[in-house]
C-alpha cells in the first residue's frame, strides 16, 4: 500500500533538532506508527502492543533502554509506565536531540506520564486522521459520510461499516474499560451515540445526564475521556464585554465525520443530505478540517464560535496569529448560494473586531458547491468547500 505523506512530517523533523524526546499522540489508526516507521526507516522500532516488550520494560527499565544507545521509536508508550522515570534519567544524563521518539493513542494516560516525568524535555505533536488534501483524490467524495481514517481511505472506504464497528469495540475494550472506571459500558456507549446525533450543537451535560441516566459529573468525566482519546473536541464560545446576550456553553464536534455517521445510523449520502444531520455534519467537517490543518502545522490559532441568544451567530471564528488572518465563518451544506447567508456575518465581524485591530476579520461563507467569486458585492468571500479547505492545507505529495 502506497504511503501518503503527512503535513506533520515537517514539524516532526524540526522537533528532532529541538528536543531530546518527541511524542506523537493521536487517535488509534490515525497513522502514527506508519508515519514514524516511514519517516525513520532505519531506527529501531518497539511496539508496546507486544506483551513481551511491555514485560521487558517493566522488569528491567534501565536494561531495556540500554538496548538503544542511539535513537529509538517507542510506540504505544503509555503501556509501559515504568519506563518514564528511567527515560528522564537517561535524558538528563545525555541531552542529545531526538533520542527518544514516542507515540501513543490515549492522551489522558500518556500526557499524565509525560507531565510527571518529562516536562521540559519533550516536544508534543498531534496526528489526526487524514486532512482532505492528504487523502487519495478518489476517496475525497465520500469523506463526509465515511470519514478520513488512513486505512479506510486507502482502500476507498471498502468495508467502512465493519471497520467502524471493530474500531469502536477495540476502543471501548482497550482504551476505556481497561484504563478508566466508567461503570456500565452500555451507558458510555449511549453517550457516544447521543453526542453523534448532536454534533455541532451546544454541549449540555445536564440534558445528556437525564437521557443517559447518570449524573452530570459522570457525563463530564466521560466526555473528557472521549476528548483525551481524540474522538471529540469542544469549541468554546467567543466572549467579550458586549452584554450578557452571548451563549456560554461550548459546542461539541467529532474529529471524524465518518464516525458521526456510523454512530447515527446514516449509511448513504442521500440519507445524510436529506436528513436532519446534513447541515451539522457538514459544519463538523469544516471545523475539524481547519483545526486538523492548524494542529499539524503548529499554527498559533484561537478558534471559537459566536452565538447570541437572539439568533445572531457564526459557526467559527478562527484567529491565526502566525499568518495574520482572522476568519468569521458560516458553513452552509447547500449547493446553491443564497443571499440571506451573508446577512449576519458582517454584523458578527463588527462585534468581534477590536477598536484597534491588528488583523481585519475576513467574512467567509463555505458551501458545498463551486466557488462563485462574481456573487453580488456583499463584503464576504463565497468559497466552495475545496477552495476554503485548500487555504488551510498544503497539497499532500
PyMOL commands that set and color helices and strands:
alter all, ss='L'
color gray80, all
select helices_A, chain A and resi 9-16+32-39+51-59+61-66+77-79+83-93+107-117+132-134+137-146+150-154+160-177+185-197+205-212+216-228+257-264+269-274+278-297+339-342+345-352+385-390
alter helices_A, ss='H'
color red, helices_A
select strands_A, chain A and resi 21-25+44-47+72-75+100-104+122-126+201-202+232-235+251-254+301-307+313-320+325-332+362-367+381-384
alter strands_A, ss='S'
color yellow, strands_A
deselect
rebuild
show_as cartoon
